[in-house]
């Protein structure tokens, strides 16, 4: 009897695990936030916006970022407060440039803040580390010098005004012309080997909800989203919603479609390896554009280098597929039989001619546009 109970319990656990895996795969949790995405068009600049008041103890600020959709391009995921795992800090994701492509490096939870591209997300995320607060045992204390919390509701606060942010850039990507020039510090490199936790379900659901909001796409809001930050994940209307004050830079629509801009990325090393069949041939656009694209190769002949944020046009060569053996067999069935070629007969020797040889004439001069 005891053995039957153990078998029943084990069976229930297995079924529960399978259901959990199935739900995870079918839910909106499978999103960019924890995946590598590679495109040939750089993200718009980070918008300028305020931080909503923290909703209560234990909530940590997760900054907003530009996410990617293969049909409509970049869309803004508003910054929001998330109820954090005890003792864990959020390292934001960031875009990095490598091998003529922009790659999304997903964020994660960990005991320390890792490298997030040197991007100045604000409110404690100045490019290196985090100064918005710290864990003291099981309680999180907020640095009110850089974060907005209500002292009447949150009493675990302190003030540290020694935070100095030298990075005033609104660039949303690391590396390449126009991007933030930053590399991991030795301490950040050591933190990379720590145990990390993936984004919470509330975060992935928040990103998915943003992807369904047409007004959050850069093609609509031009880098200035009406919902730049929210008090809680998925809350895009009502109190606690903050609109962007301004775009971080002038916005220009990309010259290619999102499908054309999509490339492939090698997971794990965060470096782009575009497929040879889909890799665009970049041709710089000489118009001034604040949207970021891959850097141009070294200019030749003294020509002025292209602006770092120029839009590159992608020219794709059509794919050619080899016909299947079945198709060849069908073609051979309907193809008419070819006539046998006549064998080359020997030509008779030319008769000698006694006519006087014509004088050699000078050919007329060739035109300038004719090939020599």
Secondary structure as the mmCIF struct_conf table of DSSP 4:
data_model
#
loop_
_struct_conf.conf_type_id
_struct_conf.id
_struct_conf.beg_label_comp_id
_struct_conf.beg_label_asym_id
_struct_conf.beg_label_seq_id
_struct_conf.end_label_comp_id
_struct_conf.end_label_asym_id
_struct_conf.end_label_seq_id
HELX_RH_AL_P HELX_RH_AL_P1 UNK A 2 UNK A 26
BEND BEND1 UNK A 27 UNK A 27
TURN_TY1_P TURN_TY1_P1 UNK A 28 UNK A 29
BEND BEND2 UNK A 30 UNK A 31
HELX_RH_3T_P HELX_RH_3T_P1 UNK A 32 UNK A 34
BEND BEND3 UNK A 35 UNK A 35
STRN STRN1 UNK A 38 UNK A 39
BEND BEND4 UNK A 40 UNK A 40
STRN STRN2 UNK A 41 UNK A 41
HELX_LH_PP_P HELX_LH_PP_P1 UNK A 42 UNK A 47
STRN STRN3 UNK A 48 UNK A 48
HELX_LH_PP_P HELX_LH_PP_P2 UNK A 50 UNK A 54
BEND BEND5 UNK A 56 UNK A 56
TURN_TY1_P TURN_TY1_P2 UNK A 57 UNK A 58
STRN STRN4 UNK A 59 UNK A 62
STRN STRN5 UNK A 65 UNK A 69
TURN_TY1_P TURN_TY1_P3 UNK A 70 UNK A 72
STRN STRN6 UNK A 73 UNK A 77
STRN STRN7 UNK A 79 UNK A 83
HELX_LH_PP_P HELX_LH_PP_P3 UNK A 84 UNK A 85
TURN_TY1_P TURN_TY1_P4 UNK A 86 UNK A 87
STRN STRN8 UNK A 89 UNK A 91
STRN STRN9 UNK A 94 UNK A 98
TURN_TY1_P TURN_TY1_P5 UNK A 99 UNK A 100
STRN STRN10 UNK A 101 UNK A 105
STRN STRN11 UNK A 108 UNK A 110
BEND BEND6 UNK A 111 UNK A 112
TURN_TY1_P TURN_TY1_P6 UNK A 117 UNK A 118
STRN STRN12 UNK A 122 UNK A 122
TURN_TY1_P TURN_TY1_P7 UNK A 123 UNK A 124
STRN STRN13 UNK A 125 UNK A 125
BEND BEND7 UNK A 126 UNK A 129
BEND BEND8 UNK A 132 UNK A 132
STRN STRN14 UNK A 133 UNK A 136
TURN_TY1_P TURN_TY1_P8 UNK A 137 UNK A 138
STRN STRN15 UNK A 139 UNK A 143
TURN_TY1_P TURN_TY1_P9 UNK A 144 UNK A 146
BEND BEND9 UNK A 147 UNK A 147
TURN_TY1_P TURN_TY1_P10 UNK A 151 UNK A 153
STRN STRN16 UNK A 157 UNK A 158
TURN_TY1_P TURN_TY1_P11 UNK A 161 UNK A 162
STRN STRN17 UNK A 173 UNK A 174
BEND BEND10 UNK A 175 UNK A 176
TURN_TY1_P TURN_TY1_P12 UNK A 177 UNK A 178
BEND BEND11 UNK A 179 UNK A 179
STRN STRN18 UNK A 180 UNK A 180
HELX_RH_AL_P HELX_RH_AL_P2 UNK A 186 UNK A 191
TURN_TY1_P TURN_TY1_P13 UNK A 192 UNK A 193
BEND BEND12 UNK A 194 UNK A 194
STRN STRN19 UNK A 197 UNK A 197
HELX_LH_PP_P HELX_LH_PP_P4 UNK A 198 UNK A 200
HELX_RH_AL_P HELX_RH_AL_P3 UNK A 201 UNK A 211
TURN_TY1_P TURN_TY1_P14 UNK A 212 UNK A 212
HELX_RH_3T_P HELX_RH_3T_P2 UNK A 214 UNK A 216
STRN STRN20 UNK A 217 UNK A 217
HELX_RH_AL_P HELX_RH_AL_P4 UNK A 218 UNK A 221
TURN_TY1_P TURN_TY1_P15 UNK A 222 UNK A 223
BEND BEND13 UNK A 226 UNK A 226
STRN STRN21 UNK A 229 UNK A 230
BEND BEND14 UNK A 231 UNK A 232
TURN_TY1_P TURN_TY1_P16 UNK A 233 UNK A 234
BEND BEND15 UNK A 237 UNK A 238
TURN_TY1_P TURN_TY1_P17 UNK A 239 UNK A 240
STRN STRN22 UNK A 242 UNK A 242
BEND BEND16 UNK A 245 UNK A 245
STRN STRN23 UNK A 246 UNK A 246
BEND BEND17 UNK A 248 UNK A 249
BEND BEND18 UNK A 255 UNK A 256
HELX_RH_AL_P HELX_RH_AL_P5 UNK A 258 UNK A 261
STRN STRN24 UNK A 262 UNK A 263
STRN STRN25 UNK A 265 UNK A 266
TURN_TY1_P TURN_TY1_P18 UNK A 267 UNK A 270
STRN STRN26 UNK A 271 UNK A 272
TURN_TY1_P TURN_TY1_P19 UNK A 276 UNK A 278
STRN STRN27 UNK A 281 UNK A 284
BEND BEND19 UNK A 287 UNK A 287
BEND BEND20 UNK A 291 UNK A 291
STRN STRN28 UNK A 293 UNK A 293
HELX_LH_PP_P HELX_LH_PP_P5 UNK A 294 UNK A 299
TURN_TY1_P TURN_TY1_P20 UNK A 301 UNK A 302
HELX_LH_PP_P HELX_LH_PP_P6 UNK A 303 UNK A 307
TURN_TY1_P TURN_TY1_P21 UNK A 308 UNK A 309
HELX_LH_PP_P HELX_LH_PP_P7 UNK A 310 UNK A 311
STRN STRN29 UNK A 312 UNK A 315
HELX_LH_PP_P HELX_LH_PP_P8 UNK A 316 UNK A 319
HELX_LH_PP_P HELX_LH_PP_P9 UNK A 322 UNK A 324
HELX_RH_AL_P HELX_RH_AL_P6 UNK A 325 UNK A 334
BEND BEND21 UNK A 335 UNK A 335
HELX_LH_PP_P HELX_LH_PP_P10 UNK A 336 UNK A 352
BEND BEND22 UNK A 355 UNK A 355
HELX_LH_PP_P HELX_LH_PP_P11 UNK A 356 UNK A 367
TURN_TY1_P TURN_TY1_P22 UNK A 368 UNK A 369
BEND BEND23 UNK A 370 UNK A 370
#
